Amino acid sequence: MNPVLVILAALVMAGLGIRLAYISRAEPRRRMLHAYSQQVGLALVPGIVPELSRRLYRRERAGVVGAMIGLVVGAAALVSMGGSESPWNGLLVGVTMTVASTSAVILNDSHAAFAPVPEAPRLARSLSPRLADYVTPLDRTFSLGFLALATLGYIAVLGVIAINPERVFDDVSVRTILWPAGLLLALAAAASLLTWAAAGALLDRGQPASTSIELAWSDAFRSTTLRSLVGIPGIIAAVSTCVLFLSLSDSIYLPEPGSVGEILVESFTIMGPVLVFALIGWSVTSLRNRSTTHYLRRLWPETARELDRRRRGPTADNWPDEDSREKTSA
């Protein structure tokens, strides 16, 4: 493996270790909670701050540990491939870290969501929230869209290999190239089924809360969990296509200038990064405030309107009250 990549991996691992130690301190945890409250559009009530802080810390810790595991897995995968010198190795390791970190956060959130709850009086809703109440249509569509594009891309590549223009693939070990991407694509399809089933199970789970603000914060964490959950299939699908295209571009040996082989190499080289940048763009878009406060607009419309007024100018606190505890129509 490239020595520079090894050094960078070691530095990243050290940085993650420092981050893990840093977030265990009280002041960083306070800042994390404040930032999260701004992100989801809810006020911090003193009585529930300690529990919110603990829950958010466990979530952040899971993400960092997941990234560390992803770094180790990504580096091990590169070593198992014979120390490939591809310039995209770092990108693939980064995507592996992202998938592992997101998965770890989801596991942590699921553990908290499905933990046994004590028998106690709690608020009830007249209508049960649905996935559309927590996740924007854009987030749901992007994930399934990446899976569909990855499937079509894999089929298109199979067609090109079958045609074998100018016998470009005669000296290429096609099976060695196709199986990693095919495995990832199958994992993406399986993840799609599992994530939708898990989302349904989470939505069927009760939300123990004795006050409106506790219920609103429960909705906030549930929204964050579901947005991460539905994104997993799209991430894996994008990675599978990136692996496929970059592997094909590396496998075609010194094509003649102006030949079909050169055109294919250039196309495969471009398409992989394009998909990754599209994935990054989607990730950034999903962090917009309109996405992170989508649940407020669906489940707490009065609070959402108050939040919008507050952002346009000074006004009262945006705490949910009894009159805002309603669900808008789908």
KAQUI-V929737 format. One line per field, one symbol per residue. phi: phi as a letter, one per 40 degrees, with the letter a starting at -180 (. if undefined). Layout:
phi: ???
This chain:
phi: .ddccccccccccccccccccccccccdccccccccccccgbcccdcbddcccccccccccccccccccccccccccccccggdbdccdccccccccccccccccccccccccbcdbccacacbbcbccbdccbbcdccccccccccccccccccccdcccccfcffcccbbccccccccccccccccccccccccccccccccccbcabbccccccccccccccccccccddccccccccccccccccccccfccdgccdcccdccccccdcdcccccccccccccdccccbdccccbbccccccccccccicaccbccbccccabccc
